[in-house]
Amino acid sequence: MKPMMKQYEIVETAIEDYPACMALFGGQCPFAETCLTQRKTGDREAYLLRVNGEIVSECHLVYDNPEYGTIPGRRAYFSRMITKKEYRRQGYGEAMARFILALAKEKGYAEIALGVNCDNDPALRLYQKLGFSVYAEAEDDYGKYYRMEKKL
Ligand SMILES: CC(C)(COP(=O)(O)OP(=O)(O)OC[C@H]1O[C@@H](n2cnc3c(N)ncnc32)[C@H](O)[C@@H]1OP(=O)(O)O)[C@@H](O)C(=O)NCCC(=O)NCCS
Protein backbone atom coordinates (compact mmCIF):
# COMPACT_ATOMS: atom_id res chain seq x y z
CA MET A 1 0.00 0.00 0.00
CA LYS A 2 1.18 3.54 -0.83
CA PRO A 3 2.31 5.60 2.20
CA MET A 4 -0.07 8.51 2.93
CA MET A 5 1.02 11.84 1.50
CA LYS A 6 2.27 14.12 4.26
CA GLN A 7 1.55 17.80 4.57
CA TYR A 8 3.76 19.72 2.16
CA GLU A 9 4.63 23.25 1.09
CA ILE A 10 5.68 24.51 -2.33
CA VAL A 11 8.12 27.41 -2.44
CA GLU A 12 9.98 29.31 -5.12
CA THR A 13 13.76 29.15 -4.71
CA ALA A 14 15.83 32.28 -5.02
CA ILE A 15 18.92 32.21 -7.24
CA GLU A 16 21.03 32.62 -4.08
CA ASP A 17 19.72 29.18 -3.05
CA TYR A 18 21.60 27.61 -5.94
CA PRO A 19 22.78 24.84 -5.88
CA ALA A 20 19.89 24.01 -3.51
CA CYS A 21 17.45 24.30 -6.42
CA MET A 22 19.38 21.47 -8.06
CA ALA A 23 19.38 19.36 -4.92
CA LEU A 24 17.54 16.50 -6.54
CA PHE A 25 19.18 16.40 -9.96
CA GLY A 26 22.55 17.19 -8.40
CA GLY A 27 25.51 19.09 -9.76
CA GLN A 28 25.90 16.55 -12.58
CA CYS A 29 22.70 17.73 -14.22
CA PRO A 30 23.76 18.51 -17.82
CA PHE A 31 21.32 21.45 -17.89
CA ALA A 32 22.49 23.07 -14.63
CA GLU A 33 24.40 25.86 -16.38
CA THR A 34 21.56 26.66 -18.80
CA CYS A 35 19.05 26.60 -15.96
CA LEU A 36 21.09 29.01 -13.89
CA THR A 37 21.57 31.41 -16.83
CA GLN A 38 17.84 31.39 -17.54
CA ARG A 39 17.03 31.98 -13.89
CA LYS A 40 19.34 34.97 -13.90
CA THR A 41 17.57 36.48 -16.92
CA GLY A 42 14.17 35.82 -15.33
CA ASP A 43 13.18 33.30 -18.01
CA ARG A 44 13.02 30.39 -15.57
CA GLU A 45 11.62 29.95 -12.07
CA ALA A 46 12.47 26.97 -9.85
CA TYR A 47 10.01 25.55 -7.30
CA LEU A 48 10.50 23.02 -4.54
CA LEU A 49 7.99 20.85 -2.71
CA ARG A 50 9.09 20.29 0.89
CA VAL A 51 7.86 17.91 3.57
CA ASN A 52 8.99 18.91 7.07
CA GLY A 53 11.68 21.05 5.46
CA GLU A 54 13.04 18.20 3.33
CA ILE A 55 13.11 18.76 -0.44
CA VAL A 56 10.93 16.08 -2.02
CA SER A 57 10.12 17.36 -5.53
CA GLU A 58 11.43 20.02 -7.85
CA CYS A 59 9.98 21.55 -11.01
CA HIS A 60 10.69 24.64 -13.10
CA LEU A 61 8.56 26.95 -15.19
CA VAL A 62 10.27 28.46 -18.25
CA TYR A 63 8.81 31.57 -19.86
CA ASP A 64 10.92 32.52 -22.81
CA ASN A 65 13.03 30.07 -24.75
CA PRO A 66 11.87 29.41 -28.32
CA GLU A 67 14.19 26.37 -28.50
CA TYR A 68 11.76 24.78 -26.05
CA GLY A 69 8.75 25.80 -28.11
CA THR A 70 7.77 28.72 -25.88
CA ILE A 71 5.63 31.47 -27.45
CA PRO A 72 5.90 34.78 -25.54
CA GLY A 73 2.78 35.36 -23.47
CA ARG A 74 1.05 32.27 -24.85
CA ARG A 75 3.01 29.08 -24.33
CA ALA A 76 5.24 28.33 -21.34
CA TYR A 77 7.49 25.31 -20.77
CA PHE A 78 7.40 22.76 -17.96
CA SER A 79 10.90 21.65 -16.98
CA ARG A 80 13.10 19.57 -14.63
CA MET A 81 10.32 17.64 -12.90
CA ILE A 82 11.76 15.25 -10.34
CA THR A 83 10.77 13.55 -7.09
CA LYS A 84 13.36 12.20 -4.66
CA LYS A 85 13.57 8.40 -5.05
CA GLU A 86 12.26 7.37 -1.64
CA TYR A 87 9.17 9.60 -2.05
CA ARG A 88 8.10 8.45 -5.50
CA ARG A 89 4.62 7.00 -6.21
CA GLN A 90 3.11 8.92 -3.30
CA GLY A 91 1.50 11.78 -5.21
CA TYR A 92 4.12 14.48 -4.63
CA GLY A 93 5.16 14.71 -8.29
CA GLU A 94 1.57 15.16 -9.37
CA ALA A 95 0.99 17.82 -6.68
CA MET A 96 4.13 19.68 -7.79
CA ALA A 97 3.13 19.44 -11.45
CA ARG A 98 -0.43 20.65 -10.82
CA PHE A 99 0.98 23.63 -8.93
CA ILE A 100 3.18 24.57 -11.92
CA LEU A 101 0.28 24.21 -14.38
CA ALA A 102 -1.96 26.40 -12.22
CA LEU A 103 0.83 28.97 -11.90
CA ALA A 104 1.35 29.15 -15.67
CA LYS A 105 -2.40 29.63 -16.15
CA GLU A 106 -2.53 32.29 -13.45
CA LYS A 107 0.24 34.14 -15.29
CA GLY A 108 -1.91 34.23 -18.41
CA TYR A 109 -0.43 31.37 -20.45
CA ALA A 110 -2.88 29.39 -22.58
CA GLU A 111 -0.59 26.43 -23.28
CA ILE A 112 2.34 24.61 -21.76
CA ALA A 113 4.83 22.28 -23.44
CA LEU A 114 7.47 19.81 -22.27
CA GLY A 115 9.95 17.23 -23.53
CA VAL A 116 10.25 13.70 -22.19
CA ASN A 117 12.44 10.77 -23.22
CA CYS A 118 10.39 8.15 -25.10
CA ASP A 119 11.50 5.43 -22.67
CA ASN A 120 10.63 7.35 -19.50
CA ASP A 121 7.44 5.49 -18.67
CA PRO A 122 6.75 6.96 -15.19
CA ALA A 123 7.06 10.55 -16.48
CA LEU A 124 5.04 9.82 -19.64
CA ARG A 125 2.24 8.37 -17.54
CA LEU A 126 2.30 11.32 -15.20
CA TYR A 127 2.05 13.77 -18.10
CA GLN A 128 -0.73 11.78 -19.77
CA LYS A 129 -2.62 11.77 -16.46
CA LEU A 130 -2.28 15.55 -16.34
CA GLY A 131 -3.73 15.86 -19.86
CA PHE A 132 -0.59 16.38 -21.96
CA SER A 133 -0.49 14.83 -25.42
CA VAL A 134 2.38 14.13 -27.81
CA TYR A 135 2.62 16.55 -30.75
CA ALA A 136 6.07 15.61 -32.12
CA GLU A 137 8.95 13.19 -31.75
CA ALA A 138 12.54 14.39 -31.82
CA GLU A 139 16.05 13.26 -30.98
CA ASP A 140 18.96 14.92 -29.15
CA ASP A 141 22.22 13.79 -27.53
CA TYR A 142 20.20 12.00 -24.85
CA GLY A 143 18.11 9.96 -27.28
CA LYS A 144 14.60 10.06 -28.69
CA TYR A 145 12.09 12.22 -26.91
CA TYR A 146 8.49 13.31 -27.21
CA ARG A 147 7.39 16.90 -27.31
CA MET A 148 4.12 17.16 -25.40
CA GLU A 149 1.68 20.00 -24.86
CA LYS A 150 -1.43 20.83 -22.94
CA LYS A 151 -4.02 23.61 -23.11
CA LEU A 152 -4.36 25.38 -19.76
C1 LIG B 1 8.32 11.09 -13.07
C2 LIG B 1 8.38 11.39 -11.59
C3 LIG B 1 8.68 12.87 -11.41
C4 LIG B 1 7.01 11.08 -10.96
O1 LIG B 1 7.02 11.56 -9.63
P1 LIG B 1 6.18 10.87 -8.47
O2 LIG B 1 6.23 11.78 -7.29
O3 LIG B 1 6.63 9.47 -8.26
O4 LIG B 1 4.70 10.87 -9.13
P2 LIG B 1 3.30 10.64 -8.40
O5 LIG B 1 3.44 9.71 -7.25
O6 LIG B 1 2.70 11.96 -8.11
O7 LIG B 1 2.49 9.92 -9.55
C5 LIG B 1 1.48 10.58 -10.31
C6 LIG B 1 1.12 9.73 -11.49
O8 LIG B 1 2.25 9.53 -12.35
C7 LIG B 1 2.22 8.22 -12.92
N1 LIG B 1 3.39 7.47 -12.42
C8 LIG B 1 4.35 7.94 -11.60
N2 LIG B 1 5.30 7.00 -11.42
C9 LIG B 1 4.93 5.91 -12.13
C10 LIG B 1 5.52 4.63 -12.33
N3 LIG B 1 6.68 4.28 -11.74
N4 LIG B 1 4.88 3.76 -13.15
C11 LIG B 1 3.72 4.12 -13.74
N5 LIG B 1 3.10 5.31 -13.58
C12 LIG B 1 3.71 6.20 -12.78
C13 LIG B 1 0.93 7.60 -12.45
O9 LIG B 1 -0.07 7.95 -13.41
C14 LIG B 1 0.66 8.33 -11.14
O10 LIG B 1 -0.69 8.37 -10.80
P3 LIG B 1 -1.34 7.16 -9.92
O11 LIG B 1 -0.50 7.07 -8.68
O12 LIG B 1 -2.72 7.63 -9.69
O13 LIG B 1 -1.21 5.93 -10.76
C15 LIG B 1 9.46 10.51 -10.88
O14 LIG B 1 9.32 9.18 -11.30
C16 LIG B 1 10.89 10.97 -11.11
O15 LIG B 1 11.41 11.83 -10.38
N6 LIG B 1 11.59 10.39 -12.11
C17 LIG B 1 13.00 10.73 -12.37
C18 LIG B 1 13.15 12.11 -12.98
C19 LIG B 1 12.44 12.22 -14.29
O16 LIG B 1 12.52 11.32 -15.13
N7 LIG B 1 11.75 13.35 -14.50
C20 LIG B 1 11.00 13.61 -15.70
C21 LIG B 1 11.81 14.40 -16.64
S1 LIG B 1 10.87 14.72 -18.15
The ligand as an ORCA input file, in Angstrom:
! r2SCAN-3c Opt
* xyz 0 1
  C       8.318     11.089    -13.074
  C       8.377     11.386    -11.594
  C       8.682     12.872    -11.409
  C       7.012     11.076    -10.955
  O       7.022     11.557     -9.632
  P       6.175     10.867     -8.470
  O       6.234     11.776     -7.293
  O       6.625      9.470     -8.259
  O       4.704     10.870     -9.125
  P       3.301     10.645     -8.396
  O       3.443      9.707     -7.249
  O       2.700     11.958     -8.111
  O       2.493      9.916     -9.546
  C       1.484     10.584    -10.306
  C       1.119      9.734    -11.494
  O       2.250      9.531    -12.345
  C       2.220      8.216    -12.918
  N       3.392      7.471    -12.425
  C       4.350      7.936    -11.603
  N       5.303      6.997    -11.416
  C       4.929      5.915    -12.130
  C       5.518      4.632    -12.325
  N       6.682      4.284    -11.740
  N       4.876      3.764    -13.148
  C       3.717      4.115    -13.739
  N       3.095      5.313    -13.578
  C       3.709      6.205    -12.783
  C       0.928      7.599    -12.454
  O      -0.067      7.951    -13.408
  C       0.664      8.333    -11.144
  O      -0.692      8.374    -10.804
  P      -1.336      7.161     -9.921
  O      -0.498      7.066     -8.680
  O      -2.725      7.635     -9.686
  O      -1.209      5.932    -10.761
  C       9.457     10.512    -10.877
  O       9.324      9.179    -11.297
  C      10.891     10.972    -11.108
  O      11.406     11.825    -10.384
  N      11.591     10.392    -12.108
  C      13.000     10.728    -12.370
  C      13.155     12.108    -12.976
  C      12.441     12.215    -14.294
  O      12.519     11.317    -15.128
  N      11.751     13.354    -14.499
  C      11.000     13.606    -15.704
  C      11.808     14.403    -16.641
  S      10.873     14.722    -18.148
*
